[in-house]
Amino acid sequence: MGNALVTGASRGIGRATAIALSRRGDRVAVHYGSDRPSAEQTLALLEGDGHVLVGGDLSDAETARAVVDEARAGLGALDILVNNAAVAPSAATFHRVDKTDYESWQRAWKLMVDVDLTAAANVTYLFATALIDAGLPGTIVNTGSRGANRGEPDFPAYGAAKAGLHAFGQSMAVALAPHGIAVATVSPGFVGTERQEPTLTSATGDAVRAQSPFGRVGTSEEVAAAVVYLTSPEAQWASGAVLDLNGASYLR
């Protein structure tokens, strides 16, 4: 049984991952940024007991420290980290270069890089150094994106932040292996989360599904299943991997 911190676990992939880890027997610290009611719903869906709720804006370095400390105190220890918290593409974060004013451009870049990349780096540091100091092994899985490789013209900061997260994960895989800490990344394509329901039921829904030769989008549970594998002892040799989960909608 492991002790896992899953960031951004209020809904979607984070919620599915927290549930899947609890089914394996892990105890989970469910992190939320601002949506506590949804995080409480996630907590209620977990199997077993001993799970905890931790909240805070991870883009603030000291808040990130407090979240990790609270998760460790609540569970007694941490040996699994899933860096899932992110600001995802949406109408509110649209910033195509030829359709956005400079102020909005700067705001989108700061927001997405701070949350999607820098926050994950800080949480990784706090998690990993504690394990190193204790001489204990562990596992980190980052939630990346297909957009890191194919490009995100309407959300370039998102694509860049996720590409940075992929590279960061591989750097950490090399640096942390001598300490018995494995690091991998899942790279989903379009996933049919609750947030994406308006898109999937709109006039563009069929085009989105047609991106994959399977004629559908991915599910949060499919991503969660990959995280469960990558956080298992059997997956240590996958450290450094970036696992594409996009239904052959984009091939590298």
Order of alpha helices (4+ residues) and beta strands (2+ residues): beta-alpha-beta-alpha-beta-alpha-beta-alpha-alpha-beta-alpha-alpha-beta-alpha-alpha-alpha-beta
